Amino acid sequence: MTAATAVVRLLDRALRELGDAGQTERACRLAAEAYAALEKSSPELAERFTGTLHHLTCVPPASIRDAVGPRPAAS
Amino acid sequence: MAQLTFEVMTRFTGSGREAVGSLETGGQVVPWSAPSGMGGKGEGTSPEELLAGAVATCYTGTLGALLTRDKLPWNRIQVSLQETVADHPGPNARISRLLVTPEVAGGEFERLAEYQRTAELARDHCFIGHHIRSDIAYEVGGVRLLAATPAEGELDVRPLPPAQRHQLIFSTIEELEVGTALTLVNDHDPLPLRYQLDATRGERFSWDYLESGPKTWKVRIGRKS
């Protein structure tokens, strides 16, 4: 496993734990930012965060959608 | 065997290369003149472009029919045609080459070689093309396949494996023109996609739920800028 893959896995786990701790919206935004950072240079690593997002949003979809609201503010 | 006839009417005023004309066809009046690159006024279309148009339209219709016959999916075909005039100016100037390059939206990417074969077959079957091929090189460029486009207004990703969905959606919405939209159909809430859109493309796209489960989700995604 490369160092980059290890860090990505670690970040994935941290974001899931952040979501489990009730900060789901914040975790989703960070996961999306991580995806954006890797999308061009390392798409296979970026896909890890697509999985993170699905995990986070599938837990309580309605509550997250309400939290997302009309349009997320820049973070 | 029946004999078919087709008629068009042209009018021409002025003199020499400065002249302009009009063509009545299909209930339309189309202005034309000699192209500016050949010393004409360059107003409206030109005989050279009309020849290109005749070939391109015939080729496009033929390609559509053959794709359907060969059970190759498509929902929109766009064909660009490049016409080359050689040895210009001079008495030997001639149309030497026609290159058609098809773009097929809504195709199956893994069948690209089949689309290419059918595109070349369409050149061979093209009725207008038959009449020019002895004098002009008539060639087919590489087929370009695009995801199903906004022309249909709906992108249903449910039949696709989850791993392929986001890339298809991203490539499709990038094809949207500003002010247009498509409806994404999915078997779960596509919220992850929305977060990714916001992170990667800012606020260029709008997002409106049309249907929210429990089995089907529909979201209207519009391109704002």
Interface residues (C-beta under 8 A of the other chain):
Chain A: C28 R29 A31 A32 E33 Y35 A36 E39 E47 T50 L53 H54 L56 T57 C58 P61 I64 R65 V68 R71 P72
Chain B: A163 H166 H188 D189 L191 P192 R194 Y195 Q196 D198 A199 T200 E203 W207 S212
